[in-house]
């Protein structure tokens, strides 16, 4: 399976490892700006859905505040 197409599967994959490995490989091959590509964003969509839930709405500002409180206690 192409990792960037997994977001369109009927069920969400449970293992983030192959997605993170593929993203790392593509960024190494294409340079760090490749993180902005749609291919990487599709891979990251799967990882974020695995982490937060498929229907989550993630506000990065609010999440930064929350994680700041968690790690800066």
N, C-alpha and C positions, 0 to 999 in steps of 0.2 A: 504494500500500500504506500502511496505517496503521502508522506506525513502532512503535507499542506492540504490534502483533500479529506483528512480524517474528520474535520469539523462538519462535513456533510453526511457522515455515516448515520445509520439509524440508531446506533448506540454509541455512547461515549467510551473511548478506550480508557482503561483504568491505570495503565502504567505510563508515567510521564517520561521515563528514561529514554526511550527511543526518540521522542520528540525533542528533548533537550539536547541529545547527542546530535541529531540532524541539524538543529538550529545552530549549534556550535560549529559543526562542519561547514555549513553554508556561509557563516560569518567569517570563518577563517579563510575560506576560498575566495570570498568576494569583498572582504574588507568590513570594517566595523560599521560603516554607514548602511550596510545591507540589513541591519536590524530594522530599518524603516521600510523594507520591501514588503509587499503583500504576501509573499511566500512565508516570510518569517512571522508576520502578523497572524497568518492563518495557523501556523504551528503554535504560536503563543496563545492563540484563542483556546486551543485544546487544553494547554497546560493551565491557563487561568480558569477554564470551566471545571477542570479536575480539582483545582484548589478551592474555588469559591462556589461552585455549583453552576450548572448550565444556564440558569436563568438570572444569575446575579447581575446587578448593575454596579459597576465598580467606579466609585468616585476617587480618583487617585489622591486628591487633596485630603479628603476625609480619611482615607486609608493611611496616608502619611502621618496624619495627626494621631490616629489610633496606634500605629506601630511605634511612633515616637514615644507615646506614653508607656507602651509595653516595654520597650528596650531602654528607656531613660529614667526608669524609676529610681 
